[in-house]
Amino acid sequence: MDLQALTIFVEIVDGGNLSQAARALNMSRANVSYHVAQLEKSLDAELLRRTPQGIELTSMGQQVYAHARNIVHESALMREAVSASANEEQLTGKIGLSAPTGFGQLVMGPWLIEFKKKYPGIILEVRLENFIDNLVKDGVDVAIRVTQEPPPMVVARDLGPVHYALCASAEWAAQHRVPQTLTELRRTPIITSGGVSGRVRMTATQNDQEEEIEFVPTLMSRSYPFVLDCILNGLGVGLLPDYMTRPRIQAGELVAVLAQYQFSINRNHMYLMYMPNRYQSRATITFIDFLTDKMGLLRMVRKSDG
């Protein structure tokens, strides 16, 4: 059986359409279509059905895909094993990473530099963005995302809850009454990311007691660096992930508000995600383990800081 045709078939299914497979494999769409047609002809079966929404697998296509995926995976492992034996000292390959803008810049940046220095033969393509539609379609091998629940079609490692902090600029705190209770907070202009329909559901926890507050922010943005600038410029009290506020509070630029509480938005967790059926190279596996270890150390530091 033609390995190239199987590889193209798997790429089409993973990417969702022929055009995406053509781009991923650096082939023309016509060439991709030809190989699929030849594969269907050799098997005497229709594998893909064209619909107005794209393509879908036939029942036979689903069976062939399961086997083809394993064949392509094993073939890639064999090629990598040969390459590794020829150069045992260095991992090679390309890894596409997508991470939230603020977390990627402030927390992951030093980790990625450390990883790159340790494995100079690995090419990193880093995208700092807050949304991603399809890991395969967008050329992403590993994604870090903050959400209540990860999509069902991905493998997701739960990296733990995202903790938020309320803070205000030192200038704002000197000129306004800083909220002392959650009731007072309801009457305070709050700056944070937008929630569903522009509303944010925040949970405040103290001594294992939870209270939920829903509010409409006075300014909303999914760019946390921009939100931080707005807080520093005295536009109100900000609700941000604690990894963004800690350095500024320590430097005296920000003042903690209601520090006796631990805050969360929509009970969000941070997840490390990748596709379940996607071939994972040694480089990608090493990278995933590296990030998981770093996140574990970060949680330990936060816990020790109280």
Secondary structure, DSSP 8 states (H G I E B T S, - for coil): --HHHHHHHHHHHHHSSHHHHHHHHT--HHHHHHHHHHHHHHHTS--EEEETTEEEE-HHHHHHHHHHHHHHHHHHHHHHHHHHHH-TT---EEEEEEE-HHHIIIIIHHHHHHHHHH-TTEEEEEEE-S--S-TTTTT-SEEEEEESS--TTSEEEEEEE--EEEEEEHHHHHHS----SHHHHTTS-EEE---GGG-EEEEEEETTEEEEEEE--SEE-S-HHHHHHHHHTTSSEEEEEHHHHHHHHHTTSEEEESTTSEEEETT-EEEEEE-TTS---HHHHHHHHHHHHHHHHHHHHHHHH-
